[in-house]
Amino acid sequence: MTKTNEKIHVLADESLGGIKREYVEVDRKAEVGEKIVITASNYEEREEIYVAGHYGKVIAESEFSVNGFEADFNGFDNSFVGDDGLWYVGGPDHGEYRVLEPTNIVHIDGGRYEMVDREAEVGEKFIIVNADVQTEEPYSNGDVFTVDESWGAGDVVTVCGRLINRREYRILVPVESSEEEPQPSDPIDVIANLATRVAELERENKRIKEDLGWNEMGPGRIAELRNADSDIRHDIAALEEKVEHDRAENEEMDSYVYEEMKRMKDEIDTLHKDNRRHGEEIAQLEKGVHAQSQRHLYRQQEIERVWERMDRIESETESLKYAAKETDGKVAHLESDSDMRLFTAEEVAALLNAMRERQ
């Protein structure tokens, strides 16, 4: 820890990656998250809790007093840290401490710089105060770069090739310091410095108004821009809500599609199983049809053979009929040409039987 005077303190700023930053004492009630410096202590002789000059950070409000709170004295260049470093601070008039408010002055590589909120120019140094990494090259709050290129809307490209957005950085303007400069503790010098600072701010304000076209627009234009900005923010919120709603619907649709695809896959698997079963049944039917066809062919061949035999019998019958007819003709001719009587077969048989009986 380094002091430039009794009212200014230089402490590491965690929000800037631990870079040293100047703080000024303010006599008011501390709030959670702020740094404090002890100005009076009831524990000066005991040296086991905290003493004047110790630094701490407010971590919680007190349950016992509206002006009290719990502070963490760890992590500072204090002369000692009592127990776990967590102690109650405060009283009826918060007279034990002063709040340390950060200034725009930082200490880097032994130099003092003022962090100025404006667009960077080529060759200037700047510090990251609100890192929003959009590229593959990482960086964080407290990193210091030099401008190599200046793009539109205040965006810059560093010497190492990183693209930094306007809202992410502050320009580092060297602050000339001298031991002969009046100390802020001198009221006259403080007033003079304040007057100078006010004049600088007025000039800066005038320049900003000219850059914004204040004289052309008038104060009413700012209100219109604010209203337009409010409308845009409202539209953005509505779009974000719609995107969230659409995302929820898409998730529901994805779930429905997944279930449908699963159901259809099950149906396809069932169809494949049915197809295999039907194929087996068709194969069995084809086998049975083939056997039936063989039997039918055999029967057809048998029928054809029967028909052939019937044709032969019919042919033989016709031949016998023809022969009988010729025989009848010959017999009739013989009977007409001879006086001999022809016996029938029955008569011949009867005659033979009679002859046997006589014998």
C-alpha positions in Angstrom: 0.0 0.0 0.0 1.2 3.5 -0.9 -0.1 6.8 0.2 0.2 10.0 -1.9 -1.1 12.1 1.1 -3.2 11.6 4.2 -6.5 11.7 2.3 -5.6 9.6 -0.8 -5.0 5.9 -0.6 -3.7 3.5 -3.2 -5.1 0.0 -3.1 -5.5 -2.9 -5.5 -8.8 -2.8 -7.4 -10.1 -6.3 -7.9 -12.5 -5.1 -10.6 -9.4 -4.1 -12.6 -7.5 -7.3 -12.1 -5.6 -6.0 -9.0 -4.2 -2.9 -10.6 -3.4 -0.2 -8.1 -6.0 2.6 -7.9 -6.3 5.8 -6.0 -9.2 6.1 -3.4 -10.3 9.2 -1.5 -11.7 9.3 2.0 -15.4 10.2 2.4 -17.2 10.7 5.7 -20.5 8.8 5.3 -22.1 5.4 6.1 -20.5 2.5 4.2 -22.4 0.1 2.0 -21.8 -3.6 1.3 -19.0 -4.1 -1.1 -17.2 -0.8 -0.4 -13.7 -0.4 1.1 -13.0 1.4 4.3 -10.1 2.7 6.3 -10.1 2.7 10.2 -9.6 6.2 11.6 -10.2 5.4 15.3 -10.3 2.2 17.3 -11.0 1.0 20.8 -8.5 -1.8 20.3 -5.3 0.2 19.8 -3.6 -1.3 22.9 -4.7 -4.9 22.3 -3.7 -5.1 18.7 -5.8 -8.2 18.2 -8.7 -6.9 16.1 -8.0 -3.8 14.1 -6.3 -0.4 14.6 -6.4 3.0 12.9 -4.9 2.8 9.4 -6.2 -0.7 8.7 -8.1 -1.4 5.6 -11.2 -3.6 5.2 -14.1 -4.4 2.9 -17.7 -4.3 4.0 -19.3 -7.8 3.5 -22.6 -7.6 5.4 -24.8 -5.3 7.4 -24.9 -5.6 11.1 -27.8 -7.2 12.9 -27.2 -5.2 16.0 -26.8 -1.6 14.8 -28.1 0.4 11.8 -24.7 2.1 11.4 -22.7 -1.1 12.0 -21.6 -3.8 9.7 -19.2 -6.8 9.3 -15.9 -6.1 7.6 -13.2 -8.4 6.1 -9.7 -7.2 6.9 -8.0 -10.0 4.9 -6.2 -9.3 1.6 -4.8 -5.8 2.6 -1.4 -4.7 3.6 -2.4 -4.4 7.2 0.1 -4.6 10.1 -1.7 -7.7 11.4 -5.0 -9.7 11.0 -6.8 -10.7 14.1 -8.1 -14.3 14.1 -10.1 -14.9 10.9 -10.0 -11.2 10.0 -13.8 -10.8 10.1 -14.9 -8.1 12.6 -17.8 -5.9 13.5 -17.2 -2.2 12.7 -19.3 0.9 13.4 -21.3 2.7 16.0 -23.9 5.3 16.5 -22.1 7.9 14.3 -19.8 5.7 12.2 -16.8 7.5 13.6 -14.4 4.6 13.5 -13.9 4.7 9.7 -14.0 6.5 6.4 -15.4 5.2 3.2 -12.8 4.9 0.4 -14.3 5.9 -3.0 -12.4 5.0 -6.1 -11.1 7.8 -8.4 -10.2 7.5 -12.1 -6.4 7.5 -11.3 -4.5 4.2 -11.6 -0.9 3.3 -11.1 0.7 1.3 -13.9 4.4 0.5 -14.2 5.3 3.2 -11.8 3.2 5.9 -13.6 0.0 7.6 -12.8 -2.8 7.6 -15.4 -6.3 9.0 -15.6 -8.9 6.7 -17.1 -10.8 8.8 -19.6 -14.1 7.7 -21.2 -13.6 8.6 -24.9 -12.8 7.1 -28.2 -9.2 5.9 -28.6 -6.8 7.2 -31.2 -4.0 5.3 -32.9 -0.9 5.0 -30.6 -2.8 5.6 -27.4 -2.9 3.2 -24.4 -6.1 2.0 -22.9 -7.2 -0.3 -20.1 -10.0 -2.9 -20.2 -12.7 -2.1 -17.6 -15.6 -4.1 -19.0 -14.3 -7.1 -20.8 -16.7 -8.7 -23.3 -14.5 -11.2 -25.2 -15.9 -11.9 -28.7 -12.7 -13.3 -30.3 -10.5 -16.3 -29.8 -7.8 -14.2 -28.1 -8.7 -13.9 -24.4 -8.3 -10.8 -22.3 -9.7 -9.5 -19.0 -10.3 -6.3 -16.9 -7.1 -4.6 -16.1 -5.3 -5.6 -19.3 -3.5 -2.7 -21.0 -3.2 -2.4 -24.8 -2.0 0.0 -27.4 -4.2 1.1 -30.3 -3.0 0.0 -33.7 -6.1 0.7 -35.7 -9.2 2.8 -35.0 -12.5 1.6 -36.4 -15.9 3.2 -36.6 -18.0 3.8 -33.4 -14.9 3.8 -31.3 -13.9 0.2 -31.8 -10.2 -0.4 -32.0 -7.7 -3.1 -32.9 -4.7 -3.6 -30.6 -1.1 -4.0 -31.7 -1.5 -7.7 -30.9 -4.5 -8.0 -33.2 -7.4 -8.0 -30.7 -10.6 -6.3 -31.6 -11.9 -4.3 -28.6 -15.4 -2.7 -28.4 -15.8 1.0 -27.4 -17.7 0.2 -24.2 -14.9 -2.1 -23.0 -12.1 0.3 -22.4 -10.9 3.7 -21.0 -8.1 5.8 -22.4 -5.0 6.1 -20.1 -3.9 9.7 -20.0 -0.6 10.3 -18.1 -1.0 12.5 -15.0 1.9 14.8 -14.3 2.8 14.7 -10.6 5.3 16.8 -8.7 6.3 17.2 -5.1 5.7 20.9 -5.5 2.1 20.4 -6.4 -0.3 21.6 -3.6 -1.6 18.7 -1.5 -5.3 18.0 -1.6 -5.4 18.4 2.2 -4.9 22.2 1.7 -8.4 23.7 1.4 -7.3 26.6 -0.8 -5.4 24.3 -3.2 -8.4 21.9 -3.2 -10.7 24.8 -4.2 -8.3 25.9 -6.9 -8.0 22.4 -8.2 -11.8 22.0 -8.1 -12.2 25.2 -10.0 -9.7 24.1 -12.6 -11.4 20.7 -12.9 -14.8 22.4 -13.2 -13.5 24.5 -16.1 -12.1 21.5 -17.8 -15.4 19.6 -17.4 -17.3 22.6 -18.8 -15.1 22.6 -21.8 -15.5 18.9 -22.2 -19.2 19.2 -21.8 -19.3 21.9 -24.5 -17.3 19.7 -26.8 -19.6 16.8 -26.2 -22.6 18.9 -26.9 -21.1 20.1 -30.2 -20.2 16.5 -31.1 -23.8 15.4 -30.4 -25.3 18.4 -32.2 -26.9 19.7 -29.1 -27.4 23.2 -30.5 -29.1 21.8 -33.6 -31.2 19.2 -31.7 -32.1 21.1 -28.6 -32.9 19.6 -25.2 -36.1 18.1 -26.4 -34.3 15.9 -28.9 -32.5 14.1 -26.0 -35.9 13.3 -24.5 -37.0 11.9 -27.9 -33.8 9.8 -28.1 -34.4 8.5 -24.6 -38.0 7.6 -25.5 -36.8 5.9 -28.7 -34.1 4.1 -26.7 -36.9 3.0 -24.3 -39.0 1.7 -27.2 -36.0 -0.1 -28.6 -35.3 -1.7 -25.2 -39.0 -2.7 -24.9 -38.9 -4.2 -28.4 -35.7 -6.1 -27.5 -37.3 -7.4 -24.4 -40.4 -8.5 -26.4 -38.1 -10.2 -28.9 -36.2 -12.0 -26.2 -39.4 -13.1 -24.7 -40.6 -14.4 -28.1 -37.3 -16.1 -28.6 -37.6 -17.8 -25.3 -41.2 -18.8 -26.1 -40.2 -20.2 -29.5 -37.3 -22.1 -27.9 -39.7 -23.7 -25.4 -42.1 -24.6 -28.3 -39.2 -26.0 -30.3 -38.2 -28.1 -27.3 -41.8 -29.4 -27.1 -41.8 -30.1 -30.8 -38.4 -31.8 -30.6 -39.9 -34.1 -27.9 -43.0 -34.8 -29.9 -40.9 -35.5 -33.1 -38.7 -37.8 -31.1 -41.6 -39.8 -29.7 -43.2 -40.0 -33.2 -39.9 -41.2 -34.7 -39.6 -43.8 -32.0 -43.2 -44.9 -32.6 -42.6 -45.1 -36.4 -39.4 -47.1 -35.8 -41.3 -49.6 -33.7 -43.9 -49.9 -36.4 -41.1 -50.4 -39.0 -39.5 -53.1 -36.9 -42.9 -54.8 -36.6 -43.4 -54.6 -40.3 -40.0 -56.2 -40.9 -40.9 -59.0 -38.5 -44.3 -59.5 -40.3 -42.5 -59.5 -43.6 -40.1 -62.2 -42.5 -43.0 -64.3 -41.1 -45.0 -63.8 -44.3 -42.0 -64.9 -46.3 -41.7 -68.1 -44.3 -45.4 -68.8 -44.8 -45.1 -68.1 -48.5 -42.2 -70.5 -48.7 -44.2 -73.2 -47.0 -47.2 -72.5 -49.3 -44.9 -72.7 -52.3 -43.5 -76.0 -51.1 -47.1 -77.3 -50.6 -48.2 -76.0 -54.0 -45.2 -77.7 -55.6 -46.1 -81.1 -54.0 -49.8 -80.6 -55.0 -48.6 -79.8 -58.5 -46.6 -83.0 -58.6 -49.6 -85.0 -57.5 -51.8 -83.3 -60.0 -49.3 -84.1 -62.8 -49.2 -87.7 -61.7 -53.0 -87.9 -61.7 -53.1 -86.2 -65.1 -50.6 -88.8 -66.5 -52.8 -91.6 -65.0 -55.9 -90.2 -66.6 -54.1 -89.9 -69.9 -53.0 -93.6 -69.7 -56.6 -94.6 -68.9 -57.9 -92.7 -71.9 -55.3 -94.4 -74.0 -56.5 -97.8 -72.8 -60.1 -96.8 -73.4 -59.2 -95.7 -76.9 -57.5 -99.1 -77.5 -60.5 -101.0 -76.1 -62.8 -98.9 -78.2 -60.7 -99.6 -81.3 -60.6 -103.3 -80.5 -64.4 -103.3 -79.9 -64.9 -101.7 -83.3 -62.6 -104.3 -84.9 -64.6 -107.1 -83.1 -67.8 -105.6 -84.3 -66.6 -105.5 -87.8 -65.3 -109.1 -87.6 -68.6 -110.3 -86.1 -70.5 -108.5 -88.9 -68.3 -110.3 -91.5 -68.8 -113.6 -89.7 -72.5 -113.2 -89.6 -72.4 -112.5 -93.3 -70.4 -115.6 -94.1 -72.7 -117.7 -91.9 -75.8 -116.4 -93.7 -74.1 -117.2 -97.0 -73.3 -120.7 -96.0 -76.8 -121.3 -94.7 -78.2 -120.2 -98.0 -75.8 -122.3 -100.0 -76.1 -125.6 -98.0 -78.9 -127.7 -96.8 -76.9 -128.5 -93.7 -78.2 -127.1 -90.6 -75.8 -125.3 -88.4 -76.1 -125.9 -84.7 -75.6 -123.2 -82.2 -73.1 -123.5 -79.5 -75.8 -124.2 -76.9 -77.1 -127.1 -79.1 -73.6 -128.5 -79.5 -73.0 -128.4 -75.8 -76.3 -130.1 -75.1 -75.5 -132.8 -77.7 -72.1 -133.5 -76.1 -73.7 -133.8 -72.7 -76.2 -136.4 -73.9 -73.5 -138.4 -75.5 -71.5 -138.5 -72.3 -74.6 -139.7 -70.4 -75.1 -142.6 -72.8 -71.6 -143.8 -72.4 
